[in-house]
Amino acid sequence: MSAAKRTIPPLYAFPSIHDFPPFYTIQPTLSTRGKQLQLWCDIILQYCAATKTPSLSTSTTGPSPSSPSSPSGSAPSASAALFTNDKIRRRLDRDAITTIIDELVKQGNAEWDHPTKRDSCLVMWRKPEQWAAAVAKWAFETGATNSICTMYELLHGELTEGHDFHGLDERTMVKALEALAHDGKAQLFIGATDIEMGVKFF
């Protein structure tokens, strides 16, 4: 499929800066670069939140390798939608994407899948502590404290439908539950897989 045929998810509109050609070249002046990187970070987090995208690749030529929901041959990948603008014929190169994701990592909103390779990452449009607060509030309001539920129930169960964390990426939910456990607000019970993990809220 040619680049011209790639489309972004329906109903999603990027901010006007996304159509500004110089935005696709990392600026040499430190103060300007800092503002540019922050704008890119904001765009990524807003896009991933709106489209429920949990992972990105530093490649814009195909589906993100760390996203199981992006089979081979599907288009566009989240990275292609974010970092390629066919209307103005601009695309961030791999080094620029890596620099931007490094900034997200520094801010606590991303984590490289393989820190030495740095070719794909987990994106957390809310930090684990923020998701932890949302889950703890749900547990309190629904009377789920002092009872055990599974990761699957939290992510896909009927009782969490309509809550922001319903359908959240497993890796992000694990980090949120670990944050609750660290604060003494939950106890984790390890399962054979993450989805089988149990949690008791206090």
C-alpha positions as CSV (number, residue, x, y, z in Angstrom):
1,M,0.0,0.0,0.0
2,S,1.4,3.4,-0.9
3,A,1.9,6.1,1.6
4,A,-0.7,8.2,0.0
5,K,-3.4,5.7,0.9
6,R,-2.7,5.7,4.6
7,T,-5.4,7.2,6.7
8,I,-5.6,8.1,10.4
9,P,-8.3,6.7,12.6
10,P,-11.7,8.2,11.8
11,L,-12.8,11.4,13.7
12,Y,-9.3,12.1,14.9
13,A,-7.8,15.5,14.0
14,F,-4.2,16.5,14.7
15,P,-3.5,20.1,15.9
16,S,-2.4,22.6,13.2
17,I,1.3,22.3,14.2
18,H,1.2,18.8,12.7
19,D,0.9,20.5,9.3
20,F,3.9,22.7,9.8
21,P,6.9,21.4,7.7
22,P,9.8,22.5,10.0
23,F,8.1,20.5,12.8
24,Y,9.5,17.4,11.1
25,T,13.1,18.4,11.6
26,I,14.6,18.4,15.1
27,Q,15.7,21.9,15.7
28,P,19.3,22.7,16.6
29,T,18.7,25.5,19.1
30,L,18.2,24.0,22.5
31,S,15.3,26.2,23.6
32,T,13.4,25.7,20.4
33,R,14.1,22.0,20.4
34,G,12.8,21.7,24.0
35,K,9.5,23.3,22.9
36,Q,9.3,21.1,19.8
37,L,9.9,17.9,21.7
38,Q,7.2,18.9,24.3
39,L,4.8,19.6,21.5
40,W,5.5,16.2,19.9
41,C,5.1,14.5,23.3
42,D,1.7,16.2,23.8
43,I,0.6,15.1,20.3
44,I,1.6,11.5,21.0
45,L,-0.1,11.3,24.3
46,Q,-3.3,12.9,23.0
47,Y,-3.3,10.6,20.0
48,C,-2.6,7.4,21.9
49,A,-5.3,8.4,24.5
50,A,-7.9,9.1,21.8
51,T,-7.2,5.9,19.8
52,K,-6.3,3.7,22.8
53,T,-2.9,3.0,21.2
54,P,-0.6,1.3,23.8
55,S,2.6,1.0,21.7
56,L,4.7,2.8,19.1
57,S,7.5,1.8,16.8
58,T,10.4,4.0,15.5
59,S,9.5,2.7,12.0
60,T,6.8,4.5,10.0
61,T,6.7,2.0,7.2
62,G,4.4,-0.6,8.7
63,P,2.4,-1.8,11.7
64,S,4.0,-1.4,15.1
65,P,5.9,-4.6,16.0
66,S,4.9,-4.4,19.7
67,S,1.1,-4.1,19.0
68,P,-0.6,-7.5,18.7
69,S,-3.6,-5.9,17.2
70,S,-1.7,-4.7,14.1
71,P,-1.3,-7.8,11.8
72,S,1.2,-7.9,9.0
73,G,0.0,-5.8,6.1
74,S,-2.4,-3.6,8.0
75,A,-2.3,0.1,7.6
76,P,-1.7,2.6,9.0
77,S,0.4,1.9,11.9
78,A,0.1,4.3,14.8
79,S,3.7,5.5,14.1
80,A,2.9,6.1,10.4
81,A,-0.2,8.1,11.4
82,L,1.7,10.1,13.9
83,F,5.0,10.8,12.3
84,T,4.1,10.9,8.6
85,N,2.1,13.7,7.0
86,D,1.3,13.0,3.4
87,K,-0.5,16.3,2.8
88,I,2.8,18.2,3.3
89,R,5.1,15.3,2.3
90,R,6.9,15.3,5.5
91,R,8.0,12.4,7.7
92,L,10.1,12.1,10.9
93,D,13.2,9.9,10.5
94,R,14.0,7.1,12.9
95,D,16.6,9.2,14.8
96,A,14.0,12.0,15.3
97,I,11.4,9.5,16.5
98,T,13.9,8.0,18.9
99,T,14.8,11.4,20.3
100,I,11.1,12.2,20.9
101,I,10.4,8.9,22.6
102,D,13.4,9.3,24.8
103,E,11.8,12.5,26.0
104,L,8.6,10.6,26.7
105,V,10.6,8.0,28.6
106,K,12.3,10.8,30.7
107,Q,8.9,12.2,31.5
108,G,7.6,8.8,32.7
109,N,5.0,8.4,29.9
110,A,6.8,5.7,27.9
111,E,9.1,2.7,28.3
112,W,11.3,1.1,25.7
113,D,10.4,-2.6,25.1
114,H,14.1,-3.2,24.5
115,P,16.3,-0.4,25.9
116,T,19.3,-1.5,23.9
117,K,17.5,-1.7,20.6
118,R,15.0,1.2,21.2
119,D,12.8,0.2,18.3
120,S,9.4,0.0,20.0
121,C,7.9,1.3,23.2
122,L,5.0,1.1,25.6
123,V,3.1,4.5,25.7
124,M,1.3,5.5,28.9
125,W,-0.9,8.5,28.2
126,R,-1.6,8.5,31.9
127,K,1.2,7.6,34.3
128,P,0.8,4.3,36.4
129,E,0.2,6.3,39.5
130,Q,-2.8,8.1,37.8
131,W,-4.2,4.8,36.6
132,A,-3.7,3.4,40.1
133,A,-5.8,6.2,41.6
134,A,-8.6,5.5,39.1
135,V,-8.6,1.8,39.9
136,A,-8.5,2.5,43.7
137,K,-11.5,4.9,43.3
138,W,-13.4,2.2,41.4
139,A,-12.7,-0.4,44.1
140,F,-13.8,1.9,46.9
141,E,-17.0,3.1,45.1
142,T,-18.1,-0.5,44.1
143,G,-17.3,-2.1,47.4
144,A,-14.5,-4.2,45.9
145,T,-12.1,-3.6,48.8
146,N,-11.1,-6.6,50.9
147,S,-12.1,-8.9,48.0
148,I,-10.0,-10.4,45.3
149,C,-10.5,-9.9,41.5
150,T,-8.4,-10.8,38.6
151,M,-6.6,-8.7,36.0
152,Y,-9.1,-10.0,33.4
153,E,-12.0,-8.8,35.5
154,L,-10.5,-5.4,35.8
155,L,-9.7,-5.0,32.1
156,H,-12.7,-6.8,30.5
157,G,-15.3,-7.5,33.2
158,E,-18.8,-6.0,33.2
159,L,-18.3,-4.2,36.5
160,T,-15.6,-2.0,35.0
161,E,-17.4,-1.1,31.7
162,G,-17.5,2.6,31.2
163,H,-14.4,3.3,33.3
164,D,-11.3,4.7,31.6
165,F,-9.2,1.7,32.5
166,H,-11.5,-0.8,31.0
167,G,-9.6,-2.4,28.1
168,L,-6.3,-0.8,29.2
169,D,-3.1,-2.5,28.0
170,E,-2.1,-5.3,30.4
171,R,1.4,-3.9,30.9
172,T,0.1,-0.5,32.0
173,M,-2.4,-2.1,34.4
174,V,0.3,-4.2,35.9
175,K,2.3,-1.1,36.6
176,A,-0.8,0.6,38.1
177,L,-1.4,-2.4,40.4
178,E,2.2,-2.5,41.4
179,A,1.9,1.2,42.4
180,L,-1.1,0.4,44.6
181,A,0.8,-2.5,46.2
182,H,3.8,-0.3,46.8
183,D,1.5,2.2,48.7
184,G,-0.1,-0.6,50.7
185,K,-3.4,-0.2,49.0
186,A,-3.4,-3.6,47.3
187,Q,-1.9,-7.1,47.5
188,L,-1.0,-8.9,44.3
189,F,-1.3,-12.6,43.7
190,I,0.9,-13.7,40.8
191,G,-0.7,-15.9,38.2
192,A,0.7,-18.0,35.3
193,T,0.3,-14.9,33.1
194,D,-0.3,-11.3,33.8
195,I,-4.0,-11.6,32.8
196,E,-4.4,-14.3,35.5
197,M,-2.9,-12.0,38.2
198,G,-5.2,-11.5,41.2
199,V,-5.4,-8.3,43.3
200,K,-6.9,-7.6,46.7
201,F,-7.8,-4.0,47.4
202,F,-7.5,-2.4,50.9
